[in-house]
Amino acid sequence: DWSFLLCLTTGAILCATDPVAVVALLKELGASPTLTVQIQGESLLNDGTAIVLYTVSYNMLKGEKYDAGDVVVFLVKTALYAWILGMVIGGFFFSWIRAAKNKLNHHSCLIQVALTISCAYLSFIVAEGIFHISGVLSTVAASLVLAHCMWPHVVSHETMHTIWHVFEYLGNTIIFFLAGSLTGDIMVRIPPAE
């Protein structure tokens, strides 16, 4: 018999969706890139919301007391503040990317790619490490600001796409490798049935 809080915590862990297979199928079928991006973005928002829900339910499972007002305040603080922080950081990095748009200097492309990577890491680290709010939602907000504003100022679109596709591929590969390794390790430890 599981308690309600244990069920809520487990549900928060399991509710995050993984669009990797769907996105791969959409790309293979030649679907609109806009649809693919929307599905990936929706998945990231789900992940951020699941992390916030997990944090609340796990804290309650550990014994912290929350009433309805506390939960609302925590959700607003963790989600809304993360979104605002991400937009501010995204705007700050957009101004740097715009300043580094000299198409005649071949280092501009490298600088712009490095700035997008730095924006992703900084938005997550500042949100989680300093303000203790959702780093995932902060990173999503920062990336949406960049995706909306920076493309006319990017020196090499092909380089930017290639670098981020490599990161996406490596991230998915590492996550699925670790998940498979951990699952295999657990399966080895299960005692045989009598």
SVG drawing of the C-alpha trace seen along z (x, -y; Angstrom):
<svg xmlns="http://www.w3.org/2000/svg" viewBox="-5 -45 43 67">
<polyline fill="none" stroke="black" stroke-width="0.4" points="0.0,0.0 1.5,-3.3 0.5,-6.5 -0.9,-9.4 2.4,-11.4 4.5,-8.5 2.1,-8.0 2.3,-11.8 6.1,-11.7 6.2,-8.6 3.7,-10.2 5.9,-13.4 8.9,-11.2 7.0,-9.3 4.9,-12.2 7.8,-13.8 7.4,-12.9 10.2,-12.0 9.7,-13.2 12.8,-11.6 11.0,-8.9 8.2,-11.2 10.7,-13.9 12.8,-11.4 9.7,-10.0 8.5,-13.6 11.9,-14.4 11.9,-11.1 8.5,-11.8 9.5,-15.3 7.0,-17.1 7.1,-20.8 10.1,-22.0 7.7,-24.2 5.7,-21.2 8.9,-19.5 10.1,-22.5 6.7,-22.9 6.7,-19.3 10.2,-19.6 9.4,-22.8 6.2,-21.4 8.3,-18.4 10.7,-20.8 7.9,-22.7 6.5,-19.4 9.9,-18.4 10.3,-21.7 6.8,-21.4 7.4,-17.8 10.6,-18.8 8.7,-21.5 5.9,-19.0 8.5,-16.4 10.2,-18.9 6.9,-19.8 5.7,-16.2 9.1,-15.0 9.4,-17.7 5.9,-16.8 6.9,-13.2 9.9,-14.1 7.6,-15.7 7.5,-19.4 4.0,-20.9 2.4,-22.7 -1.1,-24.1 -2.8,-25.2 -1.4,-28.7 2.2,-27.4 1.9,-25.1 0.7,-28.0 3.5,-30.3 6.1,-27.7 4.9,-27.0 4.7,-30.7 8.2,-31.3 9.8,-28.3 8.1,-28.5 7.3,-32.2 10.5,-33.6 12.5,-31.0 10.7,-32.1 11.4,-35.8 15.1,-35.1 15.5,-33.0 14.1,-35.8 16.4,-38.4 19.4,-36.1 18.3,-35.4 18.0,-39.1 21.4,-39.8 23.0,-37.1 21.0,-38.3 22.7,-41.7 26.1,-40.0 25.2,-37.8 24.0,-40.9 27.2,-42.7 29.3,-39.8 27.7,-39.7 30.7,-40.9 30.4,-38.6 33.9,-39.6 35.5,-38.2 35.6,-34.4 35.8,-34.3 32.3,-35.9 30.7,-32.5 32.7,-30.8 31.9,-33.6 28.1,-33.4 28.0,-29.6 30.0,-29.9 27.5,-32.6 24.5,-30.3 26.2,-27.5 27.1,-29.8 23.5,-31.2 22.1,-27.7 24.5,-26.8 24.4,-30.1 20.6,-30.3 20.4,-26.8 23.2,-27.3 22.0,-30.8 18.4,-29.5 19.2,-26.3 22.4,-27.2 21.8,-30.8 18.0,-31.4 16.8,-27.8 14.2,-28.0 13.6,-25.8 16.8,-25.7 15.0,-23.8 12.3,-26.5 14.9,-29.2 16.9,-27.6 13.8,-27.1 12.8,-30.8 16.4,-31.9 16.5,-29.7 13.1,-30.9 14.3,-34.5 17.3,-33.6 15.4,-31.6 12.9,-34.4 15.4,-37.3 18.9,-36.1 18.5,-34.5 18.8,-37.7 22.1,-38.4 23.7,-34.9 26.7,-34.9 26.5,-31.2 23.1,-29.5 24.6,-26.1 27.3,-26.1 24.8,-27.0 22.4,-24.3 25.2,-21.7 26.7,-22.4 23.3,-22.2 22.3,-19.0 25.5,-17.4 24.7,-18.4 21.2,-17.1 22.5,-13.8 25.1,-13.5 22.7,-14.4 20.1,-11.8 22.8,-9.1 24.2,-9.7 20.8,-9.8 19.6,-6.6 22.9,-4.8 22.8,-5.7 19.1,-4.7 19.9,-1.3 22.9,-0.8 21.0,-1.6 18.1,0.6 20.4,3.4 22.2,3.1 18.8,3.3 17.8,6.3 21.0,8.2 20.3,7.6 16.8,9.0 16.8,12.4 15.4,15.3 11.9,16.5 11.6,19.7"/>
</svg>
